[in-house]
Amino acid sequence: MVVTNNREVNKIYKNLEGYKKKLAHAEAVYDGSKKTGKPEGLRPTTKTGLLGLFGKKVDSIEHYNEKIKELIPKLEAEQKATLREKQQACAFVFFTNRVAAASAAQSLHAQMVDTWTATEAPEPRQIIWSNLKIKYFQRIIRQYVVSFIVALTILFYMIPIGLISALTTLDNLKKLLPFLKSIVDIAAVKTVLEAYLPQIALLVFLALLPKLLMALSKAEGIPSVGHAVRATSGKYFYFTVLNIFIGVTLGATLFTTLKSIEDKPNSIVSLLASSLPGNATFFLTFVALKFFVGYGLELSRIVPLIIFHLKKKYLCKTEAELKQAWLPGDLGYATRIPGDMLVITIALCYSVIAPLIIPFGVVYFGLGWLVLRNQALKVYVPSFESYGRMWPHINARVIAALILFQVTMFGYFGVKKFFYCTLLLIPLPIISLLFAYVCREEILSIFRRHGPGSC
């Protein structure tokens, strides 16, 4: 099956389906008006201009019927033209034998690697059709460009995140916004703000990032949604570790010790080491907030419930609209997995500096296993199936968190002058890297050799 450029067809089809939904909605509104008002009912109207807010006012049902009749022949003509004139240099080959399919996917079909490349196809729901035509070397160039953009994003996001961690303390808020002093000094408000203000500000700030990273992952030329989700998850993990863990730690520590560093510039390393345990309170509260509030909202799903009832009351008029409003979606691996990996990193790195964080990490993952297992099995609807290919991704990030923990302890014990402990830690990163290599060669390579889709 030769792949075609369906951009124009998809555009017309999307408009056609949109008008069909609008027609069904308008007819439901018209039927409802017969029951609540006059027997003949009140026919809905719309405007033909931008967003239905401007232009000539027309009868909605007649207008949408006219648009549907206009688009159907246009769609059929465009489909024929696409099949005839817009074929692309990529295709799907169907086999009746799995062995033959696996052999063809792993064979070399041309001397030049970019002339003809073959791989096992992902399931239809996963395919990003616009990326199939992108050539081998173009994908490589796109990956380098996207990696550079992500590096810049991480670098420039560190500046506002560092400012957030430094400025969202009560003392700094009083200095910057003096008119809030009377409110902040109230005992109940002060307790809540001290406990949760920096963390809430950070979580809101991070909520803006995932869509950007998903768009960048698709821009790499990745041909499947599952692969794009894993790539987004990887980018988000590096972002959270570098900006939240390292950025917040250094930002808060430098902000609190800035005056001392100005007085004694040579003591910067010892000052940072002595101030590091103080940041444990932020991360302890961060983890507690994620499992107390996060899992509570996840299990109750109170926010989606409120949104559903608002849509049901004011927007949904047909059964299809109600089903769409009630649809829970998938688990959201692109953002959920990096969040869990961040908690592993925090719990490991602060387990020696502030051991109190260990039970919080245990409770987070214990509750997470109970809550998310229930949600994955009984609530969320998967949008695709990647056959366990998220596990190699998780395995690599857990090992990365472990190595970061070992390096952090190496530096921390060094500046604290625990030289014997420092010497004992030297073999650990080497052993961890060897273990990562064994996992990659002996276990994780299985995912690349077998199963549908790309790793």
C-alpha positions, -999 to +999 in steps of 0.1 A: +000+000+000+017+032-012+013+062+012-002+094-002-001+130+008-036+133+024-032+168+039-059+184+017-082+153+020-078+153+058-086+191+059-118+186+039-128+155+058-122+174+091-144+202+080-171+178+068-171+159+101-173+193+120-203+204+100-220+170+107-215+174+144-228+210+143-258+198+123-266+171+149-261+197+177-284+222+160-311+195+154-309+185+190-313+221+201-343+225+177-359+193+191-353+205+227-370+238+219-402+220+209-404+204+243-397+235+264-414+262+243-438+265+214-449+232+197-434+244+164-401+250+182-375+277+176-350+271+148-314+278+158-294+304+139-257+311+134-235+337+117-214+328+087-184+349+097-154+342+120-162+318+149-199+322+142-198+357+158-197+379+127-214+380+093-248+373+080-273+355+103-287+323+088-307+292+098-282+268+113-298+235+101-301+247+065-266+263+065-249+231+077-269+209+053-257+231+024-221+229+036-223+191+039-237+188+004-210+211-009-181+192+007-191+156-001-184+159-039-153+180-032-140+153-008-146+125-034-128+145-061-098+153-039-095+116-029-093+105-065-067+132-073-047+122-042-046+086-052-036+095-087-011+124-082+001+126-046+018+093-040+049+095-017+082+076-015+070+052+013+047+023+016+033-005+038+039-041+029+016-067+043+027-103+050+008-135+058+037-149+076+053-134+107+087-149+100+088-134+065+078-100+079+105-101+106+131-112+081+122-084+056+123-058+084+158-068+094+173-072+059+194-047+040+175-038+008+199-013-007+236-006-006+230+031+005+212+032+039+191+062+029+179+047-004+156+021+010+151+015+047+126-010+061+113-014+097+084-031+114+053-009+112+035+003+143-002-002+147-025+021+126-035+042+156+001+051+162+012+063+128+021+099+123+014+100+085+031+133+078+064+120+090+065+088+069+080+106+039+109+121+057+142+105+046+168+089+068+194+117+069+167+143+072+156+126+104+191+127+118+195+164+110+161+171+126+171+152+157+202+173+161+183+205+156+155+195+180+182+185+206+197+219+203+163+236+208+156+214+238+190+223+253+182+260+249+148+254+264+163+237+294+189+265+298+164+294+296+137+277+317+163+274+345+164+312+349+126+316+357+125+284+378+154+296+399+137+329+404+105+311+414+122+290+440+139+322+454+111+347+452+081+326+464+093+325+500+072+346+524+101+369+534+108+378+498+072+383+489+068+408+518+098+427+504+086+427+468+049+431+475+046+451+508+007+454+505+005+416+510+021+418+545-012+421+564-026+390+546+005+369+548+008+375+586-025+357+593-015+325+610-036+301+588-026+318+555+010+319+566+011+282+573-004+272+540+018+296+520+050+285+537+041+248+530+028+249+495+034+283+477+067+275+460+056+240+450+023+252+435+040+279+416+065+254+402+038+229+392+018+255+374+049+267+356+057+232+345+022+225+332+030+247+302+059+226+290+046+191+278+028+203+246+060+221+235+081+190+240+056+168+222+056+191+192+094+191+191+094+153+193+071+150+163+092+176+145+121+151+147+104+130+120+094+102+144+069+080+125+048+067+155+029+083+184+043+057+209+079+066+199+070+103+201+055+098+236+087+081+247+109+108+232+088+135+249+090+116+282+128+115+279+131+152+272+107+160+301+128+138+324+160+157+315+142+190+319+128+182+353+161+168+367+182+197+354+157+225+362+137+213+392+163+191+410+195+208+401+181+243+393+160+247+424+187+233+446+214+256+433+190+285+429+178+284+465+212+276+479+229+305+460+202+329+469+205+321+507+243+322+507+249+350+482+259+375+509+283+351+525+299+342+491+304+379+484+322+383+517+342+350+513+344+340+476+369+312+484+343+294+506+317+289+479+320+251+479+318+246+516+289+271+518+269+253+491+276+220+509+264+232+543+233+248+527+223+218+507+204+199+535+182+230+539+167+224+505+154+190+516+124+207+531+113+220+497+116+186+481+100+167+510+070+191+507+071+187+469+068+149+471+041+151+499+021+175+477+023+152+448+010+121+466-015+138+490-030+162+465-020+146+432-032+111+440-063+124+458-073+143+427-064+114+405-085+089+424-115+112+429-112+128+394-131+157+408-118+182+381-128+160+351-162+154+368-168+192+372-158+198+336-181+170+324-211+184+342-204+219+330-202+206+294-233+184+299-253+214+311-242+241+287-226+225+256-236+188+250-269+183+233-263+149+215-253+114+227-220+117+207-211+149+225-219+134+259-197+104+251-168+126+240-171+148+271-171+117+294-141+100+276-112+099+301-084+097+276-052+077+282-028+077+311-005+104+298+028+086+299+047+115+284+043+135+316+035+109+343+066+088+338+091+117+341+073+129+373+078+095+389+115+094+377+120+129+393+107+116+426+131+086+424+159+110+417+150+133+446+145+104+470+178+088+461+199+120+462+185+132+495+183+098+512+216+103+529+215+141+532+179+141+547+168+105+555+133+117+564+125+119+527+128+081+523+094+072+539+078+099+518+092+083+486+080+049+498+045+062+504+045+080+471+052+048+451+032+026+474+001+047+469+010+052+432+010+014+427-025+011+442-041+042+426-025+041+391-030+004+388-067+009+393-068+039+370-049+021+342-071-010+344-105+006+350-106+042+341-082+053+313-086+041+277-052+036+259-049+055+226-023+031+213-004-001+223+034-001+224+038-036+238+059-027+269+083-005+251+082+022+278+101-002+302+135+002+285+130+039+287+122+037+325+151+013+331+176+037+316+163+067+336+163+048+369+200+039+363+207+076+354+191+086+387+212+061+405+244+074+390+234+110+397+228+100+433+263+084+435+280+114+420+261+137+443+272+117+474+308+117+461+308+155+459+289+159+492+312+137+512+342+153+496+333+188+506+323+175+541+358+159+542+346+124+547+375+111+527+371+074+535+335+074+524+345+092+493+370+066+484+345+038+490+321+055+466+345+055+436+336+020+423+299+025+425+294+047+393+316+023+374+295-007+385+263+011+376+276+020+341+286-017+336+252-028+347+236-003+323+257-017+295+247-053+303+210-043+304+213-025+271+231-053+253+214-084+268+179-073+278+169-041+262+180-051+227+152-077+227+127-047+223+146-036+192+147-070+176+112-082+183+076-068+183+059-042+162+070-006+159+103+011+166+120+015+200 
